[in-house]
Amino acid sequence: KIPPFTYLDCFIGGDPVSLQFEVLRVFIIVIMATLEQLEEKVAELQRQNEMLSMENEMLADFLQRDADGSGMGDEADEAQSDMPNPGKKGPQARGGQKGQKRQMGLPTSLTLEEKFRIANQEVDALTKDIDQTKKTSEMNLDILRALMEETDIRIAEVKRDAYEFRRDIVVGAENPRTGKTMAEKVLKYMEDKLTQKDMLINKLLMKNQAYKLSIKKAEHALKTKQASGDDLQYIDFHQLQIENQQFVQRIEEANTELQDLKKRSGRTVKILNNMKKRLSGLTSEAKFLEDEIKERKAMLAKTEHDISKVVEERDIARKEHRKLRAQSRRTTEIPQIVDYVGTKAQEYTLEAQKKNWERKVELAETAAKRIRAALRNGTLTGSMGGSSMGA
C-alpha cells in the first residue's frame, strides 16, 4: 500500500516531509482554536453554575422560612425536587436514558415570576431582620447609656462621700490635743448618712408609687379606648408621631440642659472646694494671728508695766536730784563739777603714767636678769680657764 501523502505528493510534486510538517501545523492550529472555545464554554458553565448555586441557596432559605406555609411552599418544594443539582451530574449521567425519560415531563427550573417573588420575599425578610437587629441594637445602646450614666452618677456620689468623710472624719474629727479621731463625731456622721439614705429611699418609693399610678391610668385609658372601639386611624398615628418627635426634641433639650447643669455643678463644686481650702487656710492664719495678738498684748502689758515702773523711778530720781541740788545750794563744801572733771582727768593721767612706769620697770628687770645671767656665765668660764692653766 502507498501512504496517503504519496498521492498528494505526486499531485503537488513537493517534498513529503515538508508536507507532513504543514499538516501538523494546521492540525495544531485547529486544536488550539477548539481549546479556546472549550475554555470559553467552561467559563460560561462555571458562571451558570454559580448563579444556580446562589438561586439554590436563596430557594433553600425561602423554604426554610416558609416550611409551615402552604401554596408557594409546596410548589417550591416540588420545584426544588425537580431541579437538577449541579453537584450530582455524575450519577444522573450514569443512570442511562431511562432516568432522563422519567424527567422529561417535569420542570427543571423556576420561572422568572417565581424567582422574582421568592427574591422579593427574601428581601422583605432580610429587611425585617435588619430592622429588628437595629431595634435590638438601639435598645442595647439605650441600656448601656443608662448604665453609663448611672455609673457616672455613682462614681460622683462615691467621690463626694469620700471627700466628705475625709473632711468631716479624717481631718475634722481629729482631736488636736491627742491626735486621735473622736468617736462622737464618727457616730454623728454615720447617723447623718443613714438619715440621708432613708430620706432618699422614701423619695424613691414615692416616685415609684407615682409612676405606678400613672401606668395604671394609662392602661385604664387604653383599655377604655379599646373597649369603645376607638381605634387609631392614620391621621391619629401621624399626629402621635409628630407629638413623639416633639417629645424627643424636648427630651434632647432637657438632656442638653442637664449636661450644662452637670458641668455648672462640677465647676461650682470645684470652686466650692477651692473656697473651702482657702477658708481653712484663712482660719489657720486667723488663729495664728489671734495667738500673736495675745502675745503682743502680753508684751504690751509688760512694757506698760515697765514704763510705769521707770516713770516711778524717774520721779524718785528727780526728787533725789532736787534734794541734792537743794543740799548743794545750802552747803559750799561740796566740790564743783569742773573740779570733779579736772580731778578725774588727773586720775586718768596718773593711771597712764603708772602703767608706763610699770612697763619700764618690767623692761629694766628683764634687762637686769639678762646681765646677771651673762655675768654668771663669764665668771664660770674664767674659773674654768685658770684651773686649766695651773694644770
Helices and strands as residue ranges (DSSP letters): H 4-12, H 16-65, H 72-82, G 86-88, H 89-94, H 97-102, H 112-165, I 166-171, H 183-228, H 234-330, H 337-390
